[in-house]
């Protein structure tokens, strides 16, 4: 579904679908794995990726508030190499990214509360934190080498990510 072709500066619908399904981004991995884990009753995996979903949402929201141009450049450079082309998509980009990150959080809190998963399974928050952190470290290495989010201070975002991830694990699993 394309309203205009690439020459007319409109991104095809397939671009957004490919971006959502690509495991190139840690957010996509955590969101997709959370849905799969829940519906396949793999709750241990769900407990590992749920804090990643929330942390990714917070970090990407912060990145959009502080480094939106660089973020868009990193993600859209191959499709829209000109800055003025990317600027015409800022509103759509922000709305799409926010929806893609906030809707899974709403779903996660719904299933956690509906099924009382945390009270029933009582996951160890520190064990879950370290398992989630391992995934984040692997992605940090890849993201910082490939600069998939543009030319940003990856070390700063990673330190914030580690602290937020610990806080989210404490909030979700420490009772």
C-alpha positions in Angstrom: 0.0 0.0 0.0 1.8 3.1 -1.2 0.2 6.4 -1.7 3.1 7.7 -3.8 6.4 6.2 -4.9 9.8 7.0 -3.5 10.4 9.8 -6.0 7.4 11.7 -4.5 8.9 11.4 -1.0 6.2 9.2 0.5 7.4 6.1 2.4 5.7 2.9 1.3 3.6 1.0 3.9 6.0 -2.0 3.4 8.8 0.1 4.8 6.9 0.5 8.1 6.0 -3.2 8.2 9.6 -4.2 7.5 10.8 -1.8 10.2 8.4 -3.3 12.8 9.4 -6.9 12.0 13.1 -6.3 11.8 15.1 -7.7 14.8 17.7 -5.0 14.0 16.2 -3.0 16.8 16.0 -4.2 20.4 12.5 -2.8 20.7 11.1 -5.0 18.0 12.8 -8.1 19.4 11.4 -7.5 22.9 7.9 -6.6 21.7 7.5 -9.5 19.3 9.0 -12.0 21.8 6.7 -10.7 24.6 3.7 -11.5 22.4 5.0 -14.9 21.4 6.1 -15.8 25.0 2.7 -14.9 26.5 0.6 -16.8 23.9 2.9 -19.8 24.1 2.9 -19.8 27.9 6.7 -19.2 28.0 6.4 -16.9 31.0 10.1 -17.0 31.9 10.9 -15.4 28.6 8.0 -12.9 29.0 9.5 -11.9 32.4 12.9 -11.3 30.7 11.6 -9.2 27.8 8.9 -7.2 29.6 11.3 -4.9 31.3 13.1 -4.4 27.9 9.8 -3.3 26.3 9.3 -0.7 29.0 12.9 0.5 29.1 13.0 0.7 25.3 9.9 2.9 25.3 11.4 5.3 27.9 14.8 5.5 26.1 13.3 6.0 22.6 10.9 8.7 23.9 13.9 10.4 25.5 15.9 10.1 22.2 13.0 11.6 20.3 12.9 14.5 22.6 16.6 15.2 22.5 18.0 13.8 19.3 15.0 13.4 16.9 16.9 14.5 13.8 19.8 12.1 14.4 17.4 9.3 15.3 15.5 9.8 12.1 18.7 10.0 10.1 19.9 6.7 11.6 16.6 4.9 10.9 15.5 6.6 7.6 18.9 7.5 5.9 18.8 4.6 3.5 15.2 5.3 2.5 15.2 9.1 2.7 18.7 10.4 2.3 17.8 14.2 2.2 17.1 15.9 5.5 14.2 17.9 4.1 12.5 14.7 3.0 12.9 13.3 6.5 11.6 16.5 8.0 8.4 16.1 6.2 7.9 12.8 8.1 8.6 14.0 11.6 5.0 14.0 12.8 4.2 10.6 11.2 7.5 9.1 12.5 7.0 10.3 16.1 3.3 9.1 16.2 4.2 5.7 14.7 7.2 5.1 17.0 5.2 6.2 20.1 2.3 3.9 19.2 4.6 1.0 18.5 6.3 1.4 21.9 3.3 2.4 24.2 0.7 0.0 23.0 2.7 -3.1 24.0 3.2 -1.6 27.5 -0.5 -1.2 27.9 -0.9 -4.8 26.8 1.8 -6.0 29.2 0.2 -4.3 32.2 -3.1 -5.7 31.1 -1.9 -9.3 30.9 0.2 -9.0 34.1 -2.8 -7.8 36.1 -5.4 -10.0 34.4 -3.6 -13.2 35.0 -1.7 -12.2 38.2 1.5 -13.5 36.5 4.0 -11.9 38.8 2.2 -13.0 42.0 1.7 -16.5 40.6 5.3 -17.1 39.3 7.2 -14.7 41.6 10.2 -14.1 39.3 13.5 -13.2 40.9 14.0 -9.6 40.0 17.8 -9.7 40.1 18.0 -12.9 37.9 15.5 -11.4 35.5 17.5 -8.1 35.5 20.8 -9.9 34.6 19.1 -12.0 31.8 17.5 -8.8 30.4 20.8 -7.0 30.7 22.6 -9.7 28.8 20.3 -9.1 25.8 20.8 -5.3 26.2 24.6 -5.7 26.2 24.6 -7.8 23.0 22.4 -5.2 21.3 24.5 -2.3 22.7 27.6 -3.8 21.1 25.8 -4.2 17.7 24.0 -0.8 17.8 27.1 1.2 18.8 29.2 -0.5 16.1 26.6 -0.1 13.4 25.3 3.3 14.6 21.8 2.2 13.7 20.3 5.1 15.5 22.6 7.6 13.9 25.6 9.4 15.4 24.6 9.5 19.1 26.4 9.1 22.4 25.7 5.3 22.7 27.6 5.0 26.0 25.4 7.7 27.7 22.2 6.0 26.5 23.5 2.6 27.6 24.3 3.8 31.1 20.8 5.3 31.4 19.4 2.1 29.9 21.1 -0.1 32.6 19.8 2.1 35.4 16.3 2.2 34.0 16.3 -1.5 33.4 17.2 -2.1 37.0 14.4 0.3 38.2 11.9 -1.4 35.9 12.8 -4.9 37.1 12.5 -3.7 40.7 9.1 -2.1 40.0 7.7 -5.1 38.2 9.1 -8.0 40.2 10.1 -6.9 43.7 7.2 -7.2 46.0 
